[in-house]
Amino acid sequence: MLADADDAADATQQTLLLAVRSLSRFDGRSSFGTWIYRIATNACIDELRRRRRRPFVGLDPDAAGDGLASGSAGTFGTPAEDPSETASRRVDVDAALSALPSEFRTAVVLRDVCDLAYEEIARVLEVPLGTVRSRIARGRAALADLLETPGNPPEPQNVKTELGT
């Protein structure tokens, strides 16, 4: 969701702290996994808000660290593939994901990266199942459009305009 290893580490730490502090308030109405995913999603959204307040430095493909798909070389290519090509594609995917509105990005990441079922995503996001299906479909469509022109994704506000949100 964050496409930045440092921000993801901050959100993970925040998630764990909040979960420990809130454990006594877990009432069992949902599964523990759903509850913790909701905390993690909120932590990521909070981190995205904090990121907006920080100055943007830019992406350097040569310095791209262990972003979104850390440790999963098979996600964007095969081990026999040229590492620079895989890194370049990963930067394109990360840029395209970050250009999506947060509600679409969250739904797509929970489904395609975290491999959650639609019903689980609906519980995590606290939205109807139809909304989850719509957000995933629209998010995937927007990603496909963005990835047709690698290295040149539109700004986030353009994606929102194109999606009618």
Beta strands, then each sheet from edge to edge (+ up, - down):
end
